[in-house]
């Protein structure tokens, strides 16, 4: 009996110790966890990104940063000192932006489901921004199977920082070619993510339901190719749907994916941490028998747009946040749609 009591006390102690090593972001209105909160340091580095439980590791923040900017739903929501942030629970006003209603243009069943919306994508290297893109993209799904048929970018911008690009110094590379359009492959069939390699969590909120899918590879042994080493590949995918819905394409509200990989040349002592962020926010849903829509090639060395779509109040414009740190060093690539 005494032994069981001691084990219980030890368990409680260890649990409290683990809890004390994390910071949890919660909604000021509902006290529910807030996933996808980005923590920026004073130099513009993304230091942490909260998981589906609203948690980040306390070790990711340091007193040397002095000030931390919190970004939620592509909006700055708080500027905190180290002592203000170094708490077990941080409450955030998460209603700085109204949730946009997805416009359903046609409810008559047809061959395809067409979902149009806004996206942004960016790459960080050792937490610092490397390249950024955003724009408007349309996804076409087969209405019968709910499988993705095509991804069609209509307009987009690309921004890059000037970098050294030393051949054997992976931290100096321009990773702009790694920018990707959000991959909605299984959004119409979320059950496809249920494999032995993935871990799935669900969070029921006051305004939506979320599904988080995490996966990992090369956790114990690196992979070598042409003198380079790859290690610790991880992905965190989050999909949001209407509250208490069937989680079908008609209920789809948001898609976010974060991919991590560590890379180094064999001559380098330390790995370079590369993180890719991809986000999509639907604005229109349409049933159609036509899958032929206007599109352009997603060329990461240029921009292509005819209107200033990013000035719409609902657009997820992370470029303004990054530019507040990097000023004119973050340069837009030439808009080829003008030519």
Backbone bond lengths (Angstrom), bond angles and torsions (degrees), N, CA, C in turn:
res aa  C-N    CA-C-N  psi(-1)  N-CA   C-N-CA  omega(-1)  CA-C   N-CA-C  phi
1 X - - - 1.466 - - 1.528 109.85 -
2 X 1.348 115.09 -45.16 1.458 120.15 -179.90 1.527 110.44 -63.32
3 X 1.351 116.14 -39.26 1.467 121.14 179.64 1.520 110.71 -62.48
4 X 1.343 117.08 -45.29 1.466 121.04 178.93 1.522 111.34 -61.48
5 X 1.333 116.01 -37.59 1.463 120.74 180.00 1.532 110.27 -64.91
6 X 1.335 116.22 -42.05 1.456 120.64 179.44 1.526 111.64 -65.49
7 X 1.338 115.49 -39.52 1.474 119.76 177.71 1.522 110.16 -63.07
8 X 1.335 116.74 -40.23 1.467 121.55 179.52 1.529 110.73 -63.26
9 X 1.354 115.55 -44.27 1.459 120.23 178.97 1.523 110.79 -62.62
10 X 1.338 116.31 -41.36 1.467 121.39 179.23 1.526 110.91 -63.41
11 X 1.324 116.39 -41.12 1.472 121.28 179.28 1.528 110.74 -62.22
12 X 1.323 116.78 -45.64 1.474 121.51 179.97 1.521 110.03 -62.41
13 X 1.347 115.88 -41.23 1.467 119.93 179.54 1.525 111.44 -63.04
14 X 1.333 116.50 -46.63 1.460 120.69 -179.83 1.520 111.63 -64.16
15 X 1.335 116.50 -39.86 1.469 120.28 179.37 1.523 110.54 -62.84
16 X 1.348 116.48 -44.24 1.466 120.11 -179.60 1.519 110.73 -66.17
17 X 1.356 116.27 -33.24 1.456 120.36 178.27 1.519 111.09 -66.32
18 X 1.331 115.87 -42.15 1.465 120.75 178.33 1.530 110.21 -64.12
19 X 1.341 115.66 -44.17 1.456 120.07 179.54 1.523 111.09 -59.50
20 X 1.350 116.30 -39.23 1.458 120.90 -176.39 1.520 112.16 -68.05
21 X 1.343 117.54 -16.78 1.464 121.26 -178.56 1.521 112.40 -88.44
22 X 1.303 118.10 1.86 1.465 121.74 -179.81 1.525 111.47 -123.48
23 X 1.321 114.50 157.25 1.459 122.82 171.36 1.516 106.65 -113.47
24 X 1.328 116.61 134.20 1.460 120.84 -179.69 1.522 109.71 -114.38
25 X 1.337 116.29 124.42 1.466 121.66 175.11 1.522 108.62 -91.70
26 X 1.321 116.06 129.70 1.461 121.02 179.42 1.526 109.68 -130.70
27 X 1.323 115.44 158.05 1.457 121.94 177.85 1.522 110.84 -70.71
28 X 1.313 116.21 133.68 1.467 121.59 176.99 1.511 111.08 -63.74
29 X 1.348 116.54 -30.27 1.461 121.30 -176.45 1.530 112.72 -84.75
30 X 1.349 116.67 -38.53 1.465 119.29 -170.51 1.532 114.36 -116.40
31 X 1.319 116.84 -12.18 1.472 121.88 -174.50 1.529 113.01 64.59
32 X 1.341 117.74 13.18 1.466 121.49 177.17 1.537 109.45 -84.72
33 X 1.346 117.44 150.98 1.469 120.54 179.15 1.524 111.93 -59.26
34 X 1.340 115.54 148.37 1.458 121.30 178.37 1.527 109.84 -116.67
35 X 1.323 117.77 101.14 1.465 120.31 172.80 1.522 109.94 -71.59
36 X 1.339 115.22 164.89 1.469 122.97 171.25 1.523 113.48 64.96
37 X 1.323 117.10 33.30 1.467 121.58 170.56 1.526 107.27 -90.68
38 X 1.330 117.12 123.19 1.468 121.23 177.73 1.525 109.43 -94.98
39 X 1.334 115.56 137.10 1.455 121.33 177.06 1.527 108.24 -109.42
40 X 1.343 116.33 113.52 1.459 122.12 179.66 1.526 109.49 -97.93
41 X 1.345 116.41 138.52 1.455 120.90 171.91 1.518 110.38 -83.54
42 X 1.328 117.01 176.26 1.467 121.51 -176.31 1.523 112.43 -64.68
43 X 1.352 117.14 -22.66 1.464 121.10 -179.02 1.526 112.80 -94.06
44 X 1.338 117.04 5.72 1.457 120.45 178.42 1.512 114.38 91.69
45 X 1.321 117.94 0.02 1.468 120.60 177.60 1.525 110.52 -73.23
46 X 1.339 116.23 140.89 1.467 120.98 174.68 1.523 107.01 -86.90
47 X 1.305 116.17 108.32 1.460 121.40 -173.49 1.516 112.90 -86.98
48 X 1.334 117.42 -29.20 1.468 120.25 -176.64 1.521 109.69 -158.79
49 X 1.344 114.60 161.89 1.468 122.71 -178.03 1.519 106.40 -147.71
50 X 1.326 117.80 116.23 1.467 120.51 -170.27 1.526 112.49 -71.05
51 X 1.345 115.53 145.23 1.457 121.85 -179.59 1.529 110.73 -85.05
52 X 1.338 116.83 -171.41 1.458 120.35 -174.69 1.529 112.18 -64.61
53 X 1.321 116.68 -20.22 1.464 121.10 176.64 1.523 111.87 -91.16
54 X 1.332 116.70 7.07 1.458 120.91 179.01 1.514 113.98 76.40
55 X 1.324 118.71 15.00 1.462 121.85 -171.03 1.527 113.43 -103.03
56 X 1.354 114.68 146.41 1.453 122.52 167.25 1.524 107.21 -131.12
57 X 1.317 116.76 161.66 1.465 122.22 178.82 1.528 108.63 -83.44
58 X 1.325 117.74 130.39 1.463 121.30 179.36 1.528 112.25 -60.95
59 X 1.319 116.55 -25.39 1.458 119.72 -178.53 1.524 112.89 -68.57
60 X 1.337 117.22 -13.09 1.464 120.00 -179.98 1.518 112.48 -78.86
61 X 1.331 117.33 -12.96 1.463 119.99 179.54 1.528 109.09 -110.71
62 X 1.344 115.76 150.79 1.459 120.97 -176.53 1.525 109.76 -140.39
63 X 1.334 118.01 145.49 1.473 120.86 178.54 1.527 112.71 -58.60
64 X 1.339 117.35 -24.82 1.463 120.56 -178.29 1.526 112.64 -63.95
65 X 1.339 116.67 -21.01 1.464 120.28 -179.86 1.537 112.15 -76.65
66 X 1.294 117.89 -24.11 1.474 125.17 175.44 1.529 113.33 67.22
67 X 1.335 116.69 -58.49 1.462 120.88 -179.02 1.522 109.98 -121.70
68 X 1.334 115.13 143.56 1.461 121.39 -179.92 1.523 109.10 -130.91
69 X 1.332 115.72 130.73 1.466 120.18 176.55 1.523 108.81 -102.51
70 X 1.326 116.29 128.27 1.454 121.22 176.97 1.520 108.61 -97.88
71 X 1.335 115.70 133.47 1.470 121.52 -179.89 1.517 108.33 -123.41
72 X 1.342 115.43 127.41 1.463 120.94 179.04 1.515 108.60 -135.27
73 X 1.331 116.80 133.82 1.461 121.45 -178.16 1.528 111.96 55.13
74 X 1.356 115.37 37.53 1.464 122.75 177.12 1.530 113.38 68.66
75 X 1.337 117.54 17.52 1.455 122.42 177.83 1.529 110.10 -126.17
76 X 1.341 117.99 138.89 1.465 119.87 171.29 1.532 108.77 -66.03
77 X 1.338 116.78 129.60 1.470 119.58 -177.01 1.524 112.59 -119.15
78 X 1.343 117.95 -14.11 1.464 119.08 179.32 1.522 109.83 -165.31
79 X 1.338 115.82 149.12 1.455 123.24 172.25 1.524 106.62 -124.31
80 X 1.337 116.72 111.97 1.458 121.13 -170.72 1.525 111.83 -122.16
81 X 1.326 115.29 149.59 1.458 120.40 170.78 1.525 108.56 -79.36
82 X 1.322 115.72 172.96 1.459 119.56 179.12 1.524 111.26 -61.67
83 X 1.315 117.40 -44.55 1.469 120.31 -178.60 1.524 111.60 -65.73
84 X 1.336 117.00 -32.68 1.465 120.39 178.29 1.524 111.54 -71.84
85 X 1.337 115.93 -34.16 1.463 119.71 -178.43 1.526 112.31 -84.10
86 X 1.322 117.12 -29.56 1.461 121.32 -175.08 1.534 111.00 -78.26
87 X 1.318 115.94 60.24 1.461 123.71 179.09 1.530 108.45 -122.94
88 X 1.315 116.47 166.77 1.466 119.51 177.61 1.529 111.47 -74.55
89 X 1.338 116.87 -35.75 1.472 121.95 -178.29 1.526 109.36 -133.35
90 X 1.329 115.81 131.19 1.459 122.27 176.56 1.522 108.64 -119.85
91 X 1.325 117.26 123.51 1.465 120.67 178.27 1.519 109.82 -91.83
92 X 1.334 114.89 135.71 1.465 121.53 -175.91 1.526 110.09 -126.10
93 X 1.321 115.92 137.88 1.461 120.40 172.09 1.521 107.88 -77.43
94 X 1.325 116.58 101.76 1.466 121.16 -175.06 1.518 112.86 -94.91
95 X 1.327 117.42 14.12 1.461 120.21 -179.24 1.522 111.94 -110.89
96 X 1.344 115.88 30.74 1.462 119.79 178.34 1.524 110.86 -72.80
97 X 1.335 116.32 -17.03 1.461 121.06 -179.48 1.513 109.28 -133.17
98 X 1.312 115.87 129.66 1.458 120.30 177.62 1.528 110.00 -69.14
99 X 1.325 115.93 139.75 1.463 119.99 176.74 1.527 108.81 -70.59
100 X 1.322 116.00 122.18 1.455 120.88 -178.04 1.527 110.55 -75.47
101 X 1.312 115.81 133.41 1.460 120.68 176.94 1.522 109.55 -80.33
102 X 1.310 116.49 131.70 1.466 120.83 176.95 1.523 108.19 -73.73
103 X 1.319 116.42 122.12 1.464 121.65 -178.36 1.522 109.91 -79.32
104 X 1.323 117.12 121.25 1.468 121.51 176.53 1.521 107.22 -95.94
105 X 1.338 116.40 111.13 1.457 121.20 -172.99 1.523 113.58 -84.03
106 X 1.315 116.55 -26.70 1.460 119.05 -177.24 1.526 108.24 -151.92
107 X 1.304 117.52 125.38 1.467 120.85 -177.53 1.528 112.78 -101.31
108 X 1.331 116.15 -2.75 1.458 119.61 -179.45 1.523 110.19 -73.05
109 X 1.324 119.12 123.17 1.471 121.50 -178.65 1.529 112.04 -53.55
110 X 1.318 115.47 138.70 1.454 121.02 -179.70 1.527 108.72 -147.38
111 X 1.329 116.54 -175.58 1.459 121.42 -173.98 1.527 112.51 -69.68
112 X 1.346 115.88 -33.37 1.459 119.71 -174.84 1.528 111.50 -125.66
113 X 1.331 114.36 152.26 1.462 121.57 167.54 1.518 106.36 -108.38
114 X 1.318 116.76 122.24 1.462 122.64 -176.17 1.526 108.70 -110.37
115 X 1.330 116.73 119.66 1.456 121.51 -179.45 1.526 109.39 -117.26
116 X 1.325 115.27 117.81 1.464 122.10 179.89 1.523 109.53 -108.11
117 X 1.331 116.41 146.32 1.453 117.92 179.29 1.519 112.77 -172.85
118 X 1.333 114.79 -170.69 1.456 123.02 -177.65 1.532 110.33 -105.95
119 X 1.320 115.96 147.29 1.459 119.25 178.12 1.522 110.58 -135.62
120 X 1.320 115.71 156.36 1.459 120.87 162.67 1.519 108.39 -139.10
121 X 1.324 115.90 153.64 1.467 122.37 -178.55 1.520 107.65 -147.99
122 X 1.323 116.58 140.33 1.462 119.39 177.53 1.517 110.42 -153.17
123 X 1.333 114.38 156.57 1.452 122.29 -178.62 1.517 108.52 -121.48
124 X 1.337 116.93 134.41 1.461 120.59 173.01 1.523 109.26 -116.73
125 X 1.333 115.25 147.99 1.453 122.31 177.61 1.528 107.69 -124.24
126 X 1.322 115.94 117.98 1.464 121.40 -172.58 1.528 110.41 50.52
127 X 1.337 114.31 43.84 1.474 125.34 175.85 1.526 114.10 80.94
128 X 1.349 118.72 -14.37 1.463 121.27 -177.75 1.521 111.00 -91.91
129 X 1.338 116.26 140.22 1.463 120.41 177.78 1.514 110.70 -56.21
130 X 1.328 115.98 138.72 1.453 122.54 177.75 1.525 110.59 -115.95
131 X 1.334 117.37 -43.42 1.468 121.54 179.58 1.526 109.26 -158.75
132 X 1.328 115.18 158.45 1.469 120.85 -173.62 1.526 110.00 -144.89
133 X 1.342 116.76 147.05 1.461 122.25 173.97 1.514 109.33 -147.67
134 X 1.321 116.43 151.91 1.463 120.59 171.16 1.520 108.83 -152.23
135 X 1.334 116.91 169.19 1.450 118.87 -179.49 1.515 113.63 166.37
136 X 1.317 114.24 -160.59 1.463 123.10 -178.80 1.524 107.97 -119.45
137 X 1.330 116.27 131.99 1.464 120.59 -176.66 1.520 109.49 -140.52
138 X 1.327 116.13 148.33 1.457 122.49 179.08 1.523 109.98 -122.91
139 X 1.325 115.31 131.83 1.467 122.09 178.52 1.528 108.75 -109.74
140 X 1.321 115.80 137.54 1.461 121.05 178.70 1.527 108.92 -115.75
141 X 1.330 115.99 124.45 1.461 122.54 -179.25 1.528 109.90 -114.17
142 X 1.306 116.45 146.20 1.453 121.29 171.13 1.525 108.31 -70.60
143 X 1.314 118.08 122.57 1.466 121.15 -174.10 1.526 112.12 -67.43
144 X 1.322 117.45 -25.81 1.462 120.25 -178.15 1.528 111.84 -79.61
145 X 1.330 115.94 -48.19 1.466 120.37 -176.09 1.523 112.81 -94.56
146 X 1.346 116.64 -15.99 1.476 123.91 -175.62 1.527 112.18 64.33
147 X 1.339 116.88 18.75 1.457 120.96 177.68 1.529 110.67 -87.05
148 X 1.336 115.66 147.02 1.453 120.84 179.76 1.524 110.43 -69.52
149 X 1.333 115.80 128.72 1.459 120.95 -179.36 1.528 111.77 -99.89
150 X 1.337 117.34 -42.14 1.465 119.24 -179.73 1.525 110.84 -157.66
151 X 1.348 114.70 155.81 1.467 123.40 176.81 1.515 107.22 -120.32
152 X 1.330 117.32 124.87 1.458 121.17 -170.52 1.527 110.92 -130.81
153 X 1.336 116.67 105.31 1.458 119.77 177.75 1.529 108.58 -82.11
154 X 1.320 116.43 134.85 1.462 121.48 -176.05 1.525 112.13 -103.07
155 X 1.343 115.84 -44.07 1.463 121.75 177.72 1.524 107.54 -146.39
156 X 1.342 116.51 150.98 1.457 117.90 179.27 1.531 110.67 -163.86
157 X 1.333 114.49 161.24 1.468 122.74 172.54 1.536 108.53 -123.53
158 X 1.341 115.80 149.96 1.460 121.43 174.38 1.521 108.77 -130.02
159 X 1.332 116.42 134.30 1.459 122.56 177.44 1.523 108.88 -125.17
160 X 1.340 115.72 140.44 1.464 120.08 179.91 1.524 109.65 -135.57
161 X 1.321 115.97 152.98 1.453 122.70 169.87 1.526 108.87 -97.14
162 X 1.325 117.51 148.11 1.462 120.09 177.60 1.525 109.09 -75.23
163 X 1.343 116.24 127.95 1.459 121.26 -175.37 1.529 110.70 -131.77
164 X 1.338 116.27 162.37 1.466 121.60 -175.82 1.523 112.52 -72.92
165 X 1.335 116.83 -41.34 1.462 121.65 -177.13 1.530 112.92 60.56
166 X 1.331 115.83 48.13 1.469 120.17 173.94 1.531 108.71 -71.71
167 X 1.317 117.03 132.27 1.460 121.99 -170.43 1.523 113.90 -55.95
168 X 1.336 117.68 -42.27 1.462 121.19 -175.15 1.525 113.16 -107.79
169 X 1.319 116.74 16.55 1.460 121.42 176.10 1.528 108.08 -119.12
170 X 1.319 116.23 92.62 1.466 120.85 -171.52 1.528 113.51 -63.06
171 X 1.324 118.46 -22.71 1.463 120.68 179.72 1.525 112.50 -75.07
172 X 1.343 117.82 -12.26 1.473 121.47 -178.18 1.522 112.48 -98.68
173 X 1.330 117.80 -1.23 1.460 121.06 -174.48 1.525 112.40 -75.45
174 X 1.328 114.29 153.90 1.468 122.19 169.28 1.526 106.95 -90.55
175 X 1.334 116.09 114.23 1.467 120.65 -177.74 1.538 111.92 -98.91
176 X 1.319 116.06 24.24 1.454 120.29 -177.99 1.510 114.33 -58.68
177 X 1.337 116.52 -30.72 1.460 118.87 179.05 1.525 112.09 -70.35
178 X 1.328 117.11 -10.65 1.468 120.91 176.92 1.525 112.58 -83.02
179 X 1.333 116.98 -10.39 1.461 119.87 177.51 1.524 109.50 -59.09
180 X 1.317 115.90 134.02 1.463 120.41 -176.67 1.517 111.43 -132.11
181 X 1.327 114.83 154.14 1.461 119.71 168.45 1.526 107.79 -75.78
182 X 1.320 118.56 143.36 1.470 120.43 178.17 1.530 110.96 -53.61
183 X 1.346 115.44 136.44 1.462 120.93 -176.97 1.527 110.15 -98.12
184 X 1.306 116.42 104.61 1.465 120.95 -176.89 1.529 111.89 -96.48
185 X 1.305 116.94 31.99 1.457 122.03 -171.21 1.526 113.81 -49.92
186 X 1.345 117.67 -48.30 1.464 120.56 -174.37 1.524 114.11 -112.66
187 X 1.319 117.53 17.51 1.466 119.75 -179.60 1.526 111.00 -61.49
188 X 1.327 117.02 -34.20 1.463 120.28 178.54 1.512 113.43 -75.92
189 X 1.327 116.99 -14.93 1.472 122.56 179.06 1.529 109.20 -137.54
190 X 1.336 118.58 72.08 1.471 121.16 -176.03 1.524 113.96 -56.26
191 X 1.337 117.09 -25.82 1.465 119.58 -179.64 1.532 111.98 -64.55
192 X 1.340 117.56 -18.58 1.467 120.91 178.74 1.532 112.01 -65.19
193 X 1.328 116.36 -20.78 1.463 119.88 179.31 1.523 112.21 -77.27
194 X 1.322 117.51 -10.59 1.461 120.86 -176.96 1.524 110.42 -81.69
195 X 1.326 115.27 86.34 1.458 122.13 177.81 1.524 108.83 -126.76
196 X 1.319 116.04 171.26 1.465 121.08 -179.29 1.529 111.55 -65.98
197 X 1.326 116.79 -24.70 1.469 120.27 -176.80 1.526 112.21 -83.58
198 X 1.316 117.72 -17.01 1.456 120.81 -175.12 1.524 112.02 -105.57
199 X 1.326 115.38 150.50 1.458 122.67 171.14 1.518 107.58 -113.84
200 X 1.330 117.03 130.02 1.468 121.10 -174.94 1.521 110.24 -119.40
201 X 1.337 115.41 133.03 1.459 122.71 174.01 1.518 109.02 -126.29
202 X 1.317 116.98 149.49 1.458 121.32 176.42 1.516 110.08 -124.36
203 X 1.322 115.78 142.67 1.457 121.88 178.72 1.521 108.61 -130.34
204 X 1.325 116.55 120.75 1.461 121.65 177.24 1.522 108.92 -96.03
205 X 1.317 116.41 114.97 1.456 121.26 -178.87 1.509 112.15 -103.15
206 X 1.320 115.86 -178.06 1.465 120.65 179.01 1.525 111.79 -75.62
207 X 1.363 115.19 -25.37 1.463 118.30 -176.42 1.518 113.93 -116.36
208 X 1.335 117.66 -20.15 1.465 119.99 178.51 1.523 110.18 -158.10
209 X 1.322 115.38 167.75 1.464 122.72 174.09 1.525 107.94 -109.18
210 X 1.332 116.45 139.06 1.457 120.30 -178.34 1.525 111.49 -122.97
211 X 1.319 114.34 146.32 1.461 121.58 175.54 1.520 107.38 -121.91
212 X 1.329 117.01 125.49 1.462 121.78 176.54 1.527 109.16 -110.19
213 X 1.331 116.08 128.41 1.457 122.24 178.66 1.527 108.16 -118.88
214 X 1.323 117.12 121.64 1.455 120.48 178.76 1.523 110.12 -118.98
215 X 1.318 115.82 144.51 1.455 121.73 178.60 1.513 109.88 -145.31
216 X 1.331 117.09 161.33 1.457 120.91 -177.59 1.519 111.25 -152.15
217 X 1.334 114.87 153.35 1.463 121.95 175.77 1.527 108.63 -150.32
218 X 1.326 116.28 163.27 1.472 122.92 179.90 1.525 111.56 51.72
219 X 1.319 116.29 47.06 1.460 120.77 -179.36 1.533 112.93 -84.70
220 X 1.299 117.36 -25.03 1.465 120.49 -176.39 1.525 113.18 -115.02
221 X 1.310 116.83 -22.92 1.458 120.18 -176.88 1.510 110.16 -140.07
222 X 1.339 116.63 135.64 1.460 120.88 -178.99 1.528 110.95 -78.47
223 X 1.350 114.67 162.95 1.459 121.31 177.13 1.522 107.77 -113.89
224 X 1.326 117.33 132.79 1.467 121.99 -176.30 1.526 110.50 -109.40
225 X 1.345 115.36 139.61 1.458 120.88 178.32 1.526 108.87 -156.62
226 X 1.330 116.65 119.83 1.468 123.41 177.33 1.533 112.44 52.66
227 X 1.304 116.51 37.84 1.457 119.87 176.50 1.515 114.55 86.99
228 X 1.339 116.97 2.53 1.460 120.81 179.07 1.526 109.99 -111.10
229 X 1.322 116.14 151.91 1.457 123.43 -177.36 1.522 109.75 -117.55
230 X 1.327 116.23 130.67 1.461 122.74 177.04 1.530 108.59 -114.87
231 X 1.340 116.42 139.32 1.464 119.52 -175.21 1.530 109.77 -155.10
232 X 1.333 115.79 154.39 1.464 123.38 171.12 1.541 112.17 53.43
233 X 1.328 115.34 64.32 1.468 120.73 176.28 1.530 108.82 -89.84
234 X 1.325 116.41 125.95 1.465 121.35 -179.84 1.522 110.30 -139.23
235 X 1.323 116.71 151.21 1.461 121.50 174.78 1.526 109.72 -134.06
236 X 1.334 115.15 142.98 1.462 121.96 173.34 1.521 106.61 -127.58
237 X 1.310 116.81 115.43 1.466 122.47 -177.83 1.522 108.62 -115.35
238 X 1.329 116.96 131.71 1.460 121.34 -179.40 1.523 109.54 -128.38
239 X 1.335 116.21 127.90 1.464 122.03 176.90 1.522 109.42 -121.46
240 X 1.329 116.48 136.16 1.460 121.15 178.54 1.521 110.04 -113.08
241 X 1.346 115.00 141.25 1.466 121.86 179.49 1.531 109.10 -134.42
242 X 1.314 115.40 165.14 1.457 120.38 176.08 1.522 110.28 -55.20
243 X 1.317 116.15 144.64 1.455 121.85 -178.55 1.532 111.50 -59.78
244 X 1.330 115.74 133.84 1.468 123.06 177.88 1.524 113.17 55.62
245 X 1.328 116.90 32.53 1.464 121.37 -178.21 1.527 110.72 -96.68
246 X 1.331 115.50 178.61 1.464 121.58 176.91 1.526 111.61 -80.99
247 X 1.338 116.62 -3.47 1.467 122.98 -179.47 1.526 111.56 60.49
248 X 1.324 114.25 45.78 1.456 121.34 176.08 1.528 108.87 -96.91
249 X 1.329 116.77 178.18 1.460 120.36 178.90 1.524 111.74 -61.22
250 X 1.319 117.17 -31.37 1.462 120.38 178.80 1.526 112.01 -69.47
251 X 1.339 116.60 -18.54 1.471 121.68 -178.73 1.528 112.23 -99.77
252 X 1.331 117.07 -2.55 1.460 123.16 -171.52 1.532 111.88 -69.46
253 X 1.352 117.18 131.28 1.459 121.89 -175.43 1.530 114.17 -120.40
254 X 1.331 117.93 -31.20 1.470 118.57 -172.65 1.527 110.59 -166.86
255 X 1.330 115.64 149.97 1.461 122.03 177.80 1.526 108.75 -135.78
256 X 1.327 116.47 131.58 1.471 121.07 177.94 1.524 108.64 -138.79
257 X 1.313 116.05 136.65 1.461 119.85 177.66 1.523 109.71 -138.82
258 X 1.331 115.96 136.81 1.457 122.29 175.14 1.527 107.30 -125.46
259 X 1.341 116.66 126.49 1.461 121.47 -179.95 1.527 109.41 -120.32
260 X 1.327 116.08 134.56 1.458 122.71 -176.99 1.530 109.84 -117.43
261 X 1.332 115.91 141.19 1.464 119.95 171.47 1.527 108.24 -152.10
262 X 1.329 116.14 141.71 1.455 121.24 175.07 1.524 108.11 -105.45
263 X 1.339 115.61 134.36 1.459 121.52 -173.68 1.533 109.68 -137.97
264 X 1.327 116.52 143.16 1.462 120.66 171.73 1.517 109.88 -157.07
265 X 1.332 116.49 156.43 1.455 121.57 169.32 1.527 107.06 -80.86
266 X 1.328 117.14 152.84 1.465 120.57 -176.73 1.526 112.57 -60.09
267 X 1.339 116.64 -20.46 1.467 120.14 179.52 1.523 112.72 -86.17
268 X 1.331 117.37 -10.19 1.463 120.75 -178.41 1.528 110.50 -88.14
269 X 1.342 117.14 140.97 1.469 119.51 -179.82 1.524 113.55 -75.75
270 X 1.350 117.04 -30.69 1.461 120.58 -174.07 1.527 111.42 -124.30
271 X 1.330 114.18 154.39 1.462 120.66 176.35 1.526 110.95 -76.74
272 X 1.322 115.49 150.43 1.466 122.65 168.90 1.523 107.88 -96.68
273 X 1.333 116.95 128.17 1.469 121.23 179.68 1.530 109.75 -90.46
274 X 1.330 115.73 116.20 1.469 121.60 179.34 1.527 107.94 -110.12
275 X 1.337 115.88 131.68 1.460 120.69 179.13 1.528 108.77 -129.96
276 X 1.331 116.01 130.12 1.464 122.28 178.40 1.527 109.19 -111.20
277 X 1.320 116.00 128.88 1.464 122.91 178.15 1.524 108.92 -112.44
278 X 1.348 117.01 132.52 1.465 122.03 177.57 1.518 109.22 -136.05
279 X 1.331 116.80 127.18 1.470 121.57 -176.32 1.522 110.94 -134.67
280 X 1.344 115.54 140.11 1.469 120.97 178.16 1.526 109.73 -135.92
281 X 1.356 114.88 137.51 1.458 121.89 -177.66 1.527 109.15 -129.75
282 X 1.335 118.65 104.85 1.470 121.16 -177.56 1.535 112.04 -62.87
283 X 1.318 115.20 144.01 1.469 120.52 175.20 1.530 111.99 -123.12
284 X 1.344 117.34 -27.95 1.463 120.85 -178.21 1.532 110.42 -139.62
285 X 1.327 115.57 143.27 1.465 121.57 172.58 1.514 108.07 -129.16
286 X 1.324 115.62 133.57 1.452 120.05 -175.79 1.529 109.87 -141.87
287 X 1.320 116.82 139.42 1.470 121.88 171.48 1.521 107.36 -93.71
288 X 1.326 116.40 129.47 1.464 119.23 -174.21 1.520 111.00 -148.60
289 X 1.324 115.44 152.60 1.465 121.38 173.06 1.526 111.13 -98.14
290 X 1.329 116.20 2.21 1.461 121.93 -177.75 1.521 109.57 -112.41
291 X 1.324 117.36 124.07 1.457 120.82 178.92 1.522 112.14 -109.85
292 X 1.329 116.45 13.17 1.453 121.76 -179.28 1.531 108.60 -101.14
293 X 1.341 116.88 101.88 1.457 120.35 -179.21 1.524 110.09 -123.73
294 X 1.325 116.32 160.73 1.457 121.56 179.99 1.535 109.91 -68.23
295 X 1.322 116.20 135.04 1.459 120.27 179.76 1.520 109.41 -153.22
296 X 1.337 115.44 164.44 1.456 121.90 176.35 1.516 108.34 -130.02
297 X 1.321 117.31 165.13 1.458 121.52 176.96 1.529 109.11 -76.81
298 X 1.322 116.26 135.44 1.457 121.02 178.02 1.531 108.25 -82.99
299 X 1.343 115.26 85.97 1.456 123.15 -178.47 1.523 108.75 -94.40
300 X 1.337 117.17 110.05 1.469 120.36 -173.33 1.520 113.72 -71.16
301 X 1.342 118.00 -4.07 1.462 120.91 178.69 1.529 111.41 -97.13
302 X 1.331 117.17 6.43 1.464 120.62 -179.96 1.521 110.36 -152.53
303 X 1.328 116.35 169.29 1.465 123.02 170.55 1.513 107.81 -107.11
304 X 1.333 116.54 164.32 1.463 120.50 178.39 1.518 109.38 -155.72
305 X 1.341 116.20 103.00 1.469 119.99 179.52 1.536 109.99 -155.94
306 X 1.332 114.70 152.49 1.457 121.38 -179.96 1.522 112.61 -110.90
307 X 1.334 116.15 -20.08 1.466 120.75 177.56 1.530 108.28 -131.67
308 X 1.326 116.42 160.73 1.467 120.69 179.03 1.526 109.48 -86.57
309 X 1.316 115.59 72.27 1.463 123.00 -174.74 1.524 112.75 -61.34
310 X 1.328 117.25 -27.77 1.458 122.02 -176.24 1.534 113.10 -70.92
311 X 1.332 116.80 -9.88 1.462 119.57 178.91 1.527 112.88 -83.34
312 X 1.326 116.94 -7.61 1.463 119.70 173.82 1.528 109.46 -63.41
313 X 1.334 118.13 133.83 1.470 120.70 -176.19 1.530 113.63 -57.03
314 X 1.323 117.47 -30.54 1.469 120.54 -176.65 1.527 112.78 -86.19
315 X 1.343 118.28 -4.26 1.459 119.54 -175.18 1.527 110.58 -72.22
316 X 1.349 117.92 136.80 1.470 122.04 -179.10 1.527 111.44 -78.73
317 X 1.311 117.08 74.77 1.461 122.57 -171.27 1.533 111.87 -89.56
318 X 1.326 116.12 83.85 1.461 120.45 177.25 1.529 112.25 -74.56
319 X 1.324 117.10 -14.00 1.464 120.43 -179.39 1.525 111.17 -60.45
320 X 1.318 118.12 -36.67 1.465 120.47 179.95 1.528 111.22 -65.20
321 X 1.330 116.19 -35.50 1.471 119.82 178.38 1.525 110.26 -69.08
322 X 1.336 117.15 -46.62 1.463 119.96 179.05 1.531 111.19 -63.49
323 X 1.331 117.22 -39.67 1.462 120.73 -179.48 1.523 112.09 -67.05
324 X 1.334 117.54 -25.38 1.466 119.83 177.23 1.529 110.37 -65.43
325 X 1.332 117.11 -23.73 1.469 121.21 177.56 1.526 111.93 -94.99
326 X 1.352 116.71 -44.22 1.454 120.25 -170.70 1.527 114.23 -99.83
327 X 1.330 117.20 -4.22 1.471 122.83 175.23 1.538 110.80 51.84
328 X 1.340 115.22 -132.64 1.467 120.42 -175.24 1.527 113.27 -77.58
329 X 1.345 117.12 -5.28 1.468 118.90 178.17 1.530 111.68 -70.25
330 X 1.327 116.18 -22.23 1.463 120.47 176.78 1.526 107.67 -89.35
331 X 1.309 115.70 101.86 1.465 120.65 -170.96 1.527 111.78 -104.80
332 X 1.330 114.73 136.81 1.468 119.68 176.44 1.512 109.57 -79.44
333 X 1.328 116.59 140.68 1.458 122.06 175.23 1.535 109.53 -77.15
334 X 1.306 115.55 156.26 1.462 121.33 -176.05 1.519 112.88 -54.55
335 X 1.332 116.08 136.01 1.452 122.39 177.70 1.536 109.24 -82.28
336 X 1.318 116.82 101.71 1.466 121.37 -175.82 1.515 113.32 -75.42
337 X 1.346 117.05 -15.11 1.460 119.42 178.94 1.522 111.23 -67.99
338 X 1.345 117.78 -15.90 1.467 121.04 178.94 1.524 111.33 -77.94
339 X 1.349 115.45 -22.13 1.480 119.57 -174.22 1.532 112.15 -79.58
